[in-house]
Amino acid sequence: ELKVEQNPLFLSMQEGKNYTIYCNYSTTSDRLYWYRQDPGKSLESLFVLLSNGAVKQEGRLMASLDTKARLSTLHITAAVHDLSATYFCAVGVQDSNYQLIWGAGTKLIIKP
Amino acid sequence: DAGVIQSPRHEVTEMGQEVTLRCKPISGHNSLFWYRQTMMRGLELLIYFNNNVPIDDSGMPEDRFSAKMPNASFSTLKIQPSEPRDSAVYFCASGSPGHLGYTFGSGTRLTVV
């Protein structure tokens, strides 16, 4: 069974700290997506990682992909309250026409 | 680009009524997904179209649910008859050629009473 596991599922942290969310997946894939969802809102695309070793950064968020380890990380640097949201990773399954398999999401709360 | 457009934004209906949700994908996108999101079950894929053809409908809960994509610019998700357990937020998402990105619509919040 294809699985995408995120951890932690819930993270409460202080502003100014650094933290990492992990996304492990069980199938071969060359496409990994990160999304953000604010309460009551839709999902917003953050990053698309397309190759082993890919690293992308936007502001205080940096995502990386290790296809050999089947692991992606989302690193938060010097967290600020505005980054409070739920973060999802999703894996594109090539054999299934790149259907997405989703992680359960990580609910991130950043306290002032 | 107006993004993925869903309508209505909110729908409240009585049990047993027919509900139709609509989605207009981004022009040029050739894949389209319908998702359902609830607190209990999280984000669930209902059906996936590629080039207007249903590829995987294994997530459709039961025969009460049906989805169509008559052309590249329009898709519907119909529930008939609706039940209270269908209450959820339904998202439509479209994907660019090469699957380089997927964009979600604002969602339809469905409440069945």
Interface residues (C-beta under 8 A of the other chain):
Chain A: R31 Y33 Y35 K41 S42 L43 E44 S45 V48 L50 F88 G92 S96 N97 Y98 Q99 L100 W102 A104 G105
Chain B: S31 F33 G42 L43 L45 Y48 N50 I55 D56 F91 A93 G95 H99 L100 G101 Y102 T103 F104 G105 S106 G107
